[in-house]
Amino acid sequence: MSTVAKAGQGVKLTVHWLNESRGQRIVWLLEELNLDYDIKVYFRQKDKHSPPELKQVHPLGKSPLISIVAPGLEKPLVLAESAAIVEYVSDHFGQQLIPKRYPNGNDGLIGAETKEWLRFRFLMHYAEGSLMPVLLTGLLTHNIREAPVPFFLKFITKKIADMIDNNFTLAELKLNLSYLEALLAESPDDEFLCGANLTGADFMMIFVLEAAVLFKALNETSYPKLYSYVRRIQSRDAYKRAGDKVSEASGVKYVPFSEKKL
């Protein structure tokens, strides 16, 4: 279906990309589907918040955002939230990214859904709903440790961060990453998270797994299948093209989230 947006029928896609955001997963998605699109670049302010210009696109002022101009629309359709964008784009331009829901002859039957589809639906929500909050907690404790406080308070801030990590973060990371390692082992050749084919869930999961690599919770020794999965995704031509497109549009060389510095 990707030819629809490239056939000169008035469909125009624009990704509103913010540095250090989840916006890159949407650029990769559009590259993987070989769609024509524009990138509008925004940079974070000194306080790390997104610039006010993004609120002119969507009231929340977050990224990713995508705007779609198409025949019959009075004004551009603006979509927010990564999962909603991935699902909408897949519905219209990339049905191949959605696993077959029912085996033949079982349409609509409760519990008859394929394992691939059930896993796809779960991971689309799990990425930001369960795993990302754990990683953000890890980022919070890291920032607490690195906070510029007087020397005599350093012990207290470190103690607070250690208590959070020891009582919550570390155990939750181990639980989730061990689960994903086992889940990936069920896929043919450990290729993709939902089975033999790339799906929307892979676009949702790559950012959070890159974050796990950045936070040193995920490496080739601790979770080798997951680590290889991250590097394999990063080696895909479409992923690399997405980085090149953003580098060209922003004037700043794109660096995968996993390779940044805390």
C-alpha positions in Angstrom: 0.0 0.0 0.0 3.0 2.3 0.2 2.5 3.3 -3.4 -0.7 5.2 -2.4 1.4 8.0 -0.8 3.8 8.1 -3.7 1.4 8.1 -6.6 0.9 11.8 -6.8 -2.6 11.7 -5.2 -2.0 14.6 -2.9 -1.0 12.7 0.2 1.8 14.4 2.2 3.4 13.2 5.4 5.4 15.4 7.7 7.3 14.1 10.7 7.7 16.7 13.5 11.1 15.5 14.9 12.6 16.6 18.2 16.1 15.8 19.2 16.5 13.2 22.0 12.9 12.0 21.5 11.1 9.0 20.3 10.6 10.8 16.9 13.3 8.7 15.2 11.3 5.5 15.4 8.7 7.2 13.1 11.3 8.3 10.6 12.5 4.7 10.5 9.0 3.5 10.0 8.4 5.7 7.0 11.8 4.7 5.6 11.0 1.1 6.0 7.8 1.6 4.1 9.6 3.6 1.4 7.2 6.5 1.8 7.7 10.1 0.7 7.7 12.5 3.7 9.1 15.7 5.0 10.9 16.3 8.3 10.4 19.4 10.4 13.1 19.7 13.0 12.8 21.0 16.5 15.5 21.3 19.2 15.1 21.1 22.9 15.6 24.2 25.0 18.3 24.6 27.6 16.0 23.2 30.2 15.5 20.1 28.1 11.8 20.9 27.4 10.5 20.9 23.9 10.2 24.3 22.2 6.8 26.2 22.2 6.6 25.8 18.4 5.6 22.2 18.9 2.4 23.3 20.7 1.4 25.0 17.5 1.2 21.6 16.0 -0.4 19.7 18.9 -1.5 21.1 22.3 0.8 18.8 24.3 3.9 20.0 22.4 5.5 16.5 22.4 7.3 14.4 19.8 6.8 12.4 17.8 4.0 14.1 15.9 3.0 13.4 12.3 0.8 15.6 10.1 -1.0 14.2 7.1 -2.4 16.2 4.2 -4.8 14.2 2.0 -7.6 14.8 -0.5 -10.9 15.4 1.3 -9.3 16.7 4.5 -10.2 20.3 5.3 -7.1 20.6 7.5 -4.1 18.4 8.2 -4.6 15.3 10.3 -2.2 15.5 13.3 -1.4 12.4 15.2 0.5 12.1 18.5 1.8 9.2 20.5 4.2 6.7 19.0 1.9 3.7 19.1 -1.1 5.6 17.7 1.1 6.8 14.8 2.6 3.4 14.1 -0.8 1.8 14.0 -2.4 4.5 11.8 0.5 4.5 9.3 0.5 0.7 9.2 -3.3 0.6 8.7 -3.0 2.9 5.6 0.4 2.3 4.2 1.9 -0.8 5.7 -0.5 -3.7 6.4 2.5 -6.0 6.1 3.6 -4.7 9.5 0.5 -6.1 11.2 0.5 -9.9 11.8 -2.5 -11.9 10.5 -5.0 -11.8 13.3 -7.0 -15.0 12.8 -6.3 -18.4 11.1 -8.5 -19.0 8.1 -12.1 -19.8 9.1 -11.7 -18.4 12.7 -12.5 -14.7 12.1 -14.0 -13.0 15.2 -13.6 -16.0 17.6 -12.4 -15.0 21.0 -9.1 -16.7 21.8 -8.6 -17.8 18.2 -6.1 -15.0 17.4 -2.7 -16.0 16.2 0.3 -16.0 18.6 2.0 -13.4 16.4 -0.9 -11.0 16.5 -1.4 -11.3 20.3 2.2 -10.6 20.9 2.1 -7.7 18.5 -0.9 -6.1 20.3 0.8 -6.7 23.7 4.2 -5.2 22.7 2.6 -2.2 21.1 1.4 -1.1 24.5 4.1 -2.8 26.7 6.9 -0.7 25.3 5.8 2.6 26.8 3.3 1.3 29.3 5.5 -1.1 31.3 9.2 -1.1 30.3 9.8 2.6 29.7 8.7 3.8 33.1 11.3 1.4 34.7 14.0 2.9 32.5 12.9 6.4 33.3 13.2 5.6 37.0 16.7 4.5 36.3 17.4 7.8 34.6 15.9 9.6 37.6 18.2 7.8 40.1 21.2 8.5 37.8 20.3 12.2 37.8 19.9 12.2 41.6 23.4 10.7 42.0 24.8 13.3 39.6 22.9 16.3 41.0 25.1 19.3 41.8 24.5 19.3 45.6 26.9 20.4 48.3 29.5 17.7 49.2 28.0 17.0 52.6 24.7 16.1 50.9 26.2 13.7 48.4 25.9 10.8 50.7 22.2 11.4 51.3 21.3 11.8 47.6 23.3 8.7 46.7 21.6 6.8 49.5 18.2 7.8 48.1 19.1 6.7 44.6 20.5 3.4 45.9 17.3 2.7 47.8 15.1 3.3 44.8 17.3 1.1 42.6 17.8 -1.7 45.1 14.1 -1.9 46.0 12.6 -1.3 42.6 14.6 -0.5 39.5 17.2 -3.3 39.3 14.7 -6.1 40.0 12.2 -4.7 37.5 14.8 -4.4 34.8 15.9 -8.0 35.4 12.3 -9.2 35.3 11.5 -7.4 32.1 14.7 -8.0 30.2 14.7 -11.7 31.1 11.1 -11.9 29.9 12.0 -10.3 26.5 15.1 -12.4 26.1 13.0 -15.6 26.5 10.3 -14.1 24.2 12.8 -13.4 21.5 14.2 -16.9 21.7 10.8 -18.1 20.5 11.1 -16.3 17.2 12.7 -17.9 14.2 16.4 -17.2 14.2 15.7 -14.6 17.0 15.0 -12.3 14.1 12.0 -10.1 15.2 10.0 -9.9 18.4 6.7 -11.2 17.0 8.0 -13.9 14.7 9.6 -14.2 11.4 8.6 -10.8 10.1 9.1 -7.1 11.0 6.0 -5.6 12.7 4.9 -2.4 14.3 6.0 -3.7 17.6 9.7 -3.7 16.6 9.4 0.1 15.9 7.9 0.6 19.4 10.5 -1.6 21.2 13.7 -0.4 19.6 13.8 3.0 21.5 13.3 1.4 24.9 15.8 -1.3 24.2 18.3 1.2 23.0 17.7 3.1 26.3 18.4 -0.2 28.2 21.8 -0.4 26.3 22.5 3.2 27.2 21.8 2.6 30.9 24.1 -0.5 30.7 21.2 -2.8 31.8 21.4 -4.6 28.4 24.7 -5.8 26.9 26.0 -8.8 24.9 26.8 -10.7 28.1 23.7 -10.1 30.2 21.0 -10.6 27.4 22.8 -11.7 24.3 19.7 -12.3 22.1 18.2 -8.9 22.9 21.6 -7.1 22.4 22.0 -8.8 19.0 18.5 -7.8 18.1 19.2 -4.1 18.9 22.4 -4.2 16.8 20.6 -6.1 14.0 17.9 -3.5 13.8 20.4 -0.7 13.8 22.2 -2.3 10.8 19.0 -2.3 8.7 19.3 -0.1 5.6 16.1 1.7 6.4 17.3 2.5 10.0 20.5 3.9 8.6 18.7 5.9 5.9 16.5 7.4 8.7 19.6 8.5 10.5 21.0 10.1 7.4 17.7 11.9 6.7 17.6 13.4 10.1 21.3 14.3 10.0 20.7 16.2 6.7 17.5 17.9 8.0 18.9 18.9 11.4 22.5 19.7 10.4 23.6 17.5 13.3 24.9 14.0 12.9 22.3 11.5 14.2 23.6 9.2 16.9 21.5 6.2 18.0 20.1 6.6 21.5 22.1 3.6 22.7 25.4 5.4 21.8 24.7 8.7 23.6 26.2 9.6 26.9 24.3 9.9 30.2 
